[in-house]
Amino acid sequence: MASPSIGLATSPSFRRRLTLILGILAAVGPFSIDMYLPAFPLLAQSLGTSVAAVQLTLATYLAGLAVGQIVYGPLADRLGRRLPLLVGLAVYIVASFACAAATSLEVLAAARFVQALGASAGMVISRAVVRDHFDERESAGIYSSLMLVMGAAPILAPLIGGQLAPFAGWRSLFFALAAIGAAMFAMVYAALPESLSAEARSRSGALQTVRAMGGIVRNVRFLRFTLAGGAIQAAMFAYISGSPFVFIEIFGVDPKHYGLLFGANAVGLIAASQLNRWLIPRIGTLRALRGGIVVATGAFAGVFAASGPGASLAVVAPLIFVGIASVGLVLPNATASAMAPFGKDAGLASAVLGTLQTACGALAAVAVSLLSNGTAGPMAIVMLASAGVALAAVLPVAASREPVTA
């Protein structure tokens, strides 16, 4: 039996409200990353460390997102969507206060890990709720709409962080995130209906859940689309991790203006995600996905070629803009295609997808930090390599011939 809210999915007003709520929930993870990027130099100075070391707190945050999603996915299939989501948001609020109180880089990294455990609930459960309501083609359009809402995060977050941190200190950023978490908790409690009925919930034990995960991972189509999305997400996180150093330290961009550059790239991502909604009925999800990856690969190859000695912001910035914008074509289609075969196990599939993709992002952030050599080269190399992996993942996939079940 379907959840009572399922029938509302055809209502335009319900779609708009659902898209807004899920977009905000899915954006909490990226927002919590982007808001403190302009404060990297200030944070390093305050804690007596280097910007490269501060980049590792981003890696611990991404690791928390990966671990959290694999936990919340099965819980959301077993307990419904609302309760695990509310618990996750409560963890996020408490951990945000712990981040604000951190007195060393190690404590901050640990608190960021726990904060990510809470934020991951919104990311994994928002995808599952979309799958509760919509089929593959509709889901791709909804994911594109979510990116319109999510796209506000990388525009607003660094702008807020760039203005707030110099004025009130870097700790104020985490107090602000705690307040945002509290607002989201109230929003979910009051306005997000349960989308998984009691009859449709999983009764699987731990062993059955592990076996179900094995079945998902053995699904070749799922793996390819998940890897494509994860690799292009890794390119984006290589940019997120490396851009504060590249723009602020190498190119001399004022931290207050860094948010403008970061936001401009987010505008490109939003525009591409909305172009994707127009493309899907005309060329299909697979062609749009491949086209986005090809464009991203070309743009990141240009960044790599232009990142040597004498690198120019006027050359590098537009190429990064094109590459990051292409993510708006790749992620919605990769996510919808990977999630398509899974109905009642949507939460578990979303957890596996999110964990694998976030792990790719964490590896990219660590790679940029470890390869740091005082140039834009490490960021450019990781971005290009990630896009190449994404391209290799989708090239063998046939548009309609490959089976969608394990």
N, C-alpha and C positions, 0 to 999 in steps of 0.2 A: 504494500500500500504506500502511495506517495505521501510525502509530507503535505500538510494543508497549504503550505506556502508555494508548492510547486505550480499550482494552477495560476498563480499570480504572475508567473514569469512572462506571460504574453502581454501583460499590461505595460504600456510605455512608462507610466509613472513609477511602477514597481521596478522596472529595469533601470531607470535613472537613479532611483534611491539606492538600489542594490549596488549599482556601479560605483556610486559615490562612496558608500560605506566600505565596500571591498577594496576600492582603490586606495582609500586612506589607510586601511589596515595593511595592505600590501606595501604601502609606501613607508611604513614606520621603520623597517629595516634600512632601506637606502637613506632615509632622512637622518637616522641616527649616525650614519657614516658621514654624510656630506656636511653636516652642520659643524663638525669639529675640524674639517680639513684646513680652513684658513688659520686655525689656531695652532697648527703643528709647530711652527717656530717658537711661538709664545709658550706652548706646553713644554717643549724641549728645554727651553731656558728655565722655566719654573722648576722642573724636576731634575735639572742638572744632567741632561742627556743630549743625544743628537736627534736630528729630524729622521734619519734612517732608522734609529731605534724606535722612535714614536710610530713609524710605519708598521712595526710589528704588532702594535695594539690593534691595528686594522685587521691583521691576519688572525689574531685571537678572536676578534669579534666575528669574523667570517666563519671560523671554526665553530663558534657557538651557534651560529645560524644553521650550520650543517648538522650538528648533533641534535639541536632542538627540533628540527623538522622531522627527523626520523623518529622522534619520541611523540610529537603531537599528531602525526599522521594516523598511526594506529589508534591513538586515544580518540581522535575525532570520528573514526569509523565505529568505535565501540560505544562511546558515550554521547555521540551527537556533536554538533559543531560549536554550540554556544559555550558550554561549560569549560572545555579545554581552552577556548579562546579567552574567556574571562580570567582563568587562572594564569595564562601566559601574560596577559596585560598587567596583572597584579605583580608578577615577578619582575616585569620590565620596569615598573614604577619604583620598586624597592631598589633594584640594581642601579637605576639612574642616580638615586641619592648616594649610593655607595661610590659610584664614579666621581661624583662631586666632592666626596670626602677623601679621595685617594691622596696619599702623601708620597707615593713612589710610583715609578713606572710599572713595577711588578704588580702592585695592588690595583692600579688602574687597568692593566691588562686582564687581571682576573675578574674584576668587576664588569669589564666590557664583555667578557665571555658569558657571564651570567645574564647581563642585559640582553645579549643576543639570543640566549635561550628563551627569554620572554618574547622578544620581537618575532622570533621564528613562528610563533603560533599564528600571528596575523598573515604571514606569508603563505604558509602551507594550507591553512584552513580557507583562505580566500579562494585559492585555486579549486579546492574541493567543492566549495559552495557553487562556483560557476559550473562545475561538472554535474552537480546535483540538478541544476536547472536547464542546461542547454546541451545540444549535440555538438559534434566536432566543428561544423562550419559556423554555427552560431557562437560557439565558444571562442573561436578565433577572433570574431568581431568584438565580443565582450572583452577579451583580453586586450585588444587594441584600445577599447574605451577605458579599461583600467589604466593603461599606460598614459592616457590623457590626464587622469587624476594623479597617477604616480609621478608623471613628469614634472609636476609642480614641486616635488621634493628637491631634485637637484637644482632647481631655479631658486627656490626660497631658502633652502637650508644653508648653503654657503653665504648667501647674502646676509642672512640673520647672524650666522656665526662670525662673518667678517666684521660686522658692526658691533655685535654684543661683546665678543671676547676682548677687544682692546679697551672697551669702555668699562666692563664689569668683571673681567677676568675669565679664564677658560672654564672655571668651575660653574659659572653662571649658565653655560651651555647645557650642562647636565641637569641643573635645576629646571631649565626650560623643557628639556625632554621628559622629565618626570611629570611636569604639568600637562604636556601633550598626551602622555600615557594615561593620565587620569581622565582627560577629556574623552579619549577613545574608549576607555572602560565604560564611561557613562553612556556613550553613543551606542555601543554594542548592547548593553543591558536594556536600553530603552527602545532601540529601533531595528535590531537585526533578528528576524524570526529564525527559528530552527528549520533547517532545510533537509534534515535526515530524520525520517520518522523512526519510532521505536522498532517497528517491524522490520525496517530495512537495515538496522544496525548489525554490525558484525558480532558474532558470538565466538569468534576464534580465540583460542588460548595462545600462549606465547609461542609454542612450537608451530601451531598452524600459521601464526602471523609470520614467522621466519620463513616457512615454506611458501607462503603467498608472496613474500618479498623475493624469494628465489625465482618464482614464476615470472614476476614482473621484470627482474633483471635479465632473465633468459629471453625475454621478448626482444628480438633483434631490432624491430622497427622502433620500439620504445627507446632502446639504448642509443640508436643512431640519432634520433631527434633530440634526446636528452643531452647527448654529447655535443651536438651542434649548438644547442642553446647554452650549454655550460661553457663551451670553448669561447663563444662570442661574449659571454658574460665575463669570462676570464680576461679577455681583451679590455673590456670596460673597467674591470677592477684594477688591471695594470695601470690604466689611465688614472683612475681615482687615487690609487696609492702613490703614483709617481708624479702626478701633476702639481701638487703643492711645491715640491722641490724644483721641478722643471720650470714652472711659471714664475714662482716667487724668487727662488735662489738664482737660477740660471738667467732667466729673461728679465728679472728685476721688476716683476709686476707687484704693485702694492697689494698687501693682503685684503684691503678693503675693495680693491678692484678685481681681485681673483674671482670673487663670487660672480661678477658680471661675465667673465670668460666661461666659467663653469656653467652658468645659467644659459648662456647662448648655445652651448652644446646640448643642453637639455631641451631647449626649444626645438632644435633640429630633430632630436629623438621623438618628441611629441608629434611634430609635423609628419615624420615618416610613419609613425604608428597610425595616424589618421589616414594617410595615403594608403596604408595597408588595408584599411576597411574598404576602400574603393577598389583596390586591386583584387581582393579575394574572390568576389563573384565573377570577375573577368578572366583571371588567369589561374586561379586556384592557389591553395596555401603553399604547395611545394615549389611552384615557380617563383612565387613572391619570396619564399624563404631562401632559395638558391640565389636569386638576384641580389637580395640584401647581403648575403655572405660574400658574393663576388665583389660588390662595391666596397664592402668593409676591407676585404683583403687588399684591394688596389690602393685604398686610402692609407692603410697602415704600412704598406710597402713604401709609399711616398714619405710617410713620417720617418721610417727607418733610413731612407736615402738622404733625407734632409736633416738628420739629427747629429751629424758629425761636427767637427770643428767649424766654428763660424755659423752655427745654426741660427736661423732667423725666426722670430716669433711670427712675422708676417707670412712665412711659408708654412711653418709647422701647425699653427692654430687652425687655418682653414682645412687642412688635411685631417686633423683630429676631428673637426666638426663633421665632416662627411662620414668618417668612420663610425663615430658615436651615433650619429643620426641613423645609420644603417641598422643599429641594434633594434630600432623601432619596427623594422621589417622582419627581423629574425626571431626575436623572443616570442611574440604572440603566436606565430605560426608553428614554431618548434614546440611550444608548450601545448597548444591545442592538438597537434598531431601526436605527441607523445601520450597525452591523457586520453585520447579518443577511445581506446579499447576497454577502458575501465569504468564500470558503473558503481556498484556498491563498494568497491575497493578504491574509490577515487581518493580518499584521504591517504591511504597507504601509498598509492601510486604517486600522489603529489609529494609525499614525504620523501620517497626514493628520488624522485626527480629533483626536488629542491636540495636534498643532501648532496647528490652528485654534482649538481651545478654550482652550489655554493662552495663545495670542496675545490672545484676548478678555480673559482675566484680567490679562495684563500691561498692556493698554490701560486697563483699569479702574483698576489700581493707579496708573498714571501720571496718569490723569485726577484721581483723588482728591488726589494730591500737588500737581498744578499748580493745581487749583481751591481749594486750602487758603486759608481766610479766617478761621480761628480759631473756626469753628462746626461743628456736625454736618451742615450743609447739603450740602457737597460729597459726603460719603459717601452721604447719603440720595438726592441727585439721581442719582448714578451707579447706585445699586442699583435705583431705580425705572425709569430708562431701560433698564437691562439686562433687567429682567423684562419690560418692554414689548416689546422686540425678541424675546425668547423666545416670548412669546404670539403675536406676528405670524408667527413662523416655523412654528408647528405648526397654526394654524387652517386653512390650505388643505389639509392632508394628509388624504386619505381613509383610512379604517381598512383597507380591503383592496383598493381599486381602483387605487391608484397603482402603476405598475411599480416593481420593486425593482432592476432592472438598468439600466445606462446606455443 
